[in-house]
């Protein structure tokens, strides 16, 4: 059974995530601060971590490296209500496996968490890491999908001008 540690300072949201993911076969534990998260990660030894970017007065980005050092094979997903391209790039650079903007539906969350566990077929070559422009484009697509294709709402959420967003959407960068 996969073990999930949810590090989220919004206690009601953490409880909802725990309930949802427990129904899908995860053994879950929650905590609501950076220090608790590090301690619980050592004791619980999760296979998956959901990490909030803003933990009261702390920054979840600073937890990625210590968690990754202690649990090198953990699937780590950063959740944030303050999505931006800069933090998405920084989270991936620090060692997070994925980055999701809140609110996130259960299907997206499950597919993101389980993505790393799917075995690669022997004839499939592993893809090279995405370049920053491609990563930015992918993040924009994710936020656009979360906003049901509404470009204005997506631009507001990403903190950019609507026309700038439209130009970025017109140019899909190469994968490498």
C-alpha positions in Angstrom: 0.0 0.0 0.0 1.4 3.4 -1.0 2.1 5.8 2.0 1.2 9.4 1.6 2.4 12.3 3.8 0.3 15.5 3.4 2.2 18.6 4.6 -0.6 21.3 4.5 -1.2 24.1 7.0 -4.9 24.3 6.0 -6.2 21.6 8.4 -9.7 21.2 6.8 -8.1 20.9 3.3 -5.6 18.3 4.6 -8.4 16.3 6.1 -10.3 16.4 2.8 -7.2 15.3 0.8 -6.6 12.5 3.4 -10.2 11.2 3.1 -10.2 11.4 -0.7 -6.8 9.7 -1.2 -7.5 7.0 1.5 -10.5 5.9 -0.6 -8.0 5.3 -3.4 -5.7 3.0 -1.5 -3.2 5.4 0.1 -2.2 5.1 3.8 -2.2 8.8 4.7 -0.8 11.0 7.5 -1.0 14.8 7.7 1.0 17.5 9.4 0.8 21.3 9.2 4.3 22.7 9.6 7.7 22.3 8.1 9.3 20.9 11.3 6.5 18.4 11.7 6.8 17.5 8.1 10.5 16.7 8.4 10.0 14.7 11.6 7.0 12.8 10.2 8.8 12.0 7.0 11.5 10.3 9.0 9.1 8.3 11.1 6.4 7.4 8.5 8.8 6.9 5.5 6.2 7.8 2.9 6.3 6.7 -0.8 4.5 10.0 -1.8 4.4 13.5 -0.4 1.9 16.3 -1.1 3.6 19.5 0.0 2.0 22.9 0.3 4.1 25.8 -0.8 3.0 28.2 1.9 3.1 26.7 5.4 2.0 29.5 7.8 5.2 31.6 7.9 7.3 29.0 6.2 8.1 28.3 2.5 7.4 24.7 1.4 10.1 25.1 -1.3 12.7 25.0 1.4 11.5 21.5 2.4 12.0 19.9 -1.0 15.8 19.4 -0.8 15.9 18.0 2.8 12.9 15.7 2.0 14.6 14.6 -1.2 17.9 13.9 0.5 16.2 11.7 3.1 13.7 10.0 0.8 15.4 10.0 -2.7 12.7 7.8 -4.3 9.6 9.6 -2.9 7.1 11.0 -5.4 6.8 14.7 -4.3 4.1 17.0 -5.6 4.0 20.7 -4.6 0.5 22.2 -4.2 0.0 25.9 -4.2 -2.8 28.4 -4.3 -0.2 31.0 -5.5 0.8 29.4 -8.8 3.5 31.1 -10.8 5.9 30.0 -13.5 8.9 31.1 -11.3 7.8 28.9 -8.4 7.0 25.9 -10.7 10.5 26.1 -12.2 12.1 26.5 -8.8 10.1 23.5 -7.4 11.2 21.2 -10.2 14.8 22.5 -9.9 14.8 21.8 -6.2 13.6 18.2 -6.8 9.8 18.1 -6.8 8.3 15.7 -9.3 5.4 17.8 -10.1 3.6 21.1 -9.3 -0.2 21.6 -9.1 -2.3 24.7 -8.6 -5.1 24.6 -6.0 -7.9 23.8 -6.2 -7.1 20.4 -7.7 -9.6 17.7 -8.5 -9.1 14.1 -7.2 -8.5 12.7 -10.7 -5.7 15.1 -11.5 -4.1 14.6 -8.1 -4.3 10.8 -8.4 -2.8 10.7 -11.9 0.0 13.0 -10.8 0.8 11.0 -7.7 0.7 7.6 -9.5 2.5 8.8 -12.7 5.9 8.0 -11.3 4.9 4.5 -10.3 4.0 3.3 -13.8 6.7 1.0 -15.0 8.5 1.9 -18.2 8.2 -0.7 -21.0 11.6 -2.0 -22.0 11.3 -0.5 -25.5 10.4 3.0 -24.3 13.2 5.5 -24.0 13.0 7.8 -21.0 12.4 11.4 -22.1 15.0 14.1 -21.5 14.0 16.8 -18.9 11.9 19.6 -20.2 13.6 22.9 -20.9 12.3 26.0 -18.9 10.2 27.4 -21.7 8.5 24.0 -22.2 8.0 23.7 -18.5 6.4 27.2 -18.4 4.2 26.3 -21.4 3.1 23.0 -19.7 2.3 24.9 -16.4 0.3 27.5 -18.4 -1.7 24.7 -20.0 -2.4 23.2 -16.6 -3.7 26.5 -15.1 -5.7 27.2 -18.3 -7.3 23.8 -18.0 -8.1 24.4 -14.3 -9.8 27.7 -15.4 -11.9 25.8 -18.0 -10.0 27.6 -20.9 -10.7 31.1 -19.6 -7.6 33.1 -20.7 -8.5 36.2 -18.6 -8.8 34.1 -15.4 -5.6 32.2 -16.2 -3.7 35.4 -16.8 -4.9 36.8 -13.4 -3.9 33.6 -11.6 -0.5 33.6 -13.3 0.0 37.3 -12.6 0.6 38.3 -16.2 -1.1 40.5 -18.8 -3.8 38.7 -20.9 -2.1 39.6 -24.2 1.3 38.2 -22.9 -0.4 35.0 -22.0 -2.0 34.8 -25.5 1.4 35.2 -27.1 2.9 32.5 -24.9 0.0 30.1 -25.8 0.6 30.7 -29.6 4.2 29.4 -29.4 4.5 25.9 -28.1 8.2 25.2 -27.4 10.1 22.0 -28.2 10.3 19.3 -25.6 14.1 19.4 -25.3 
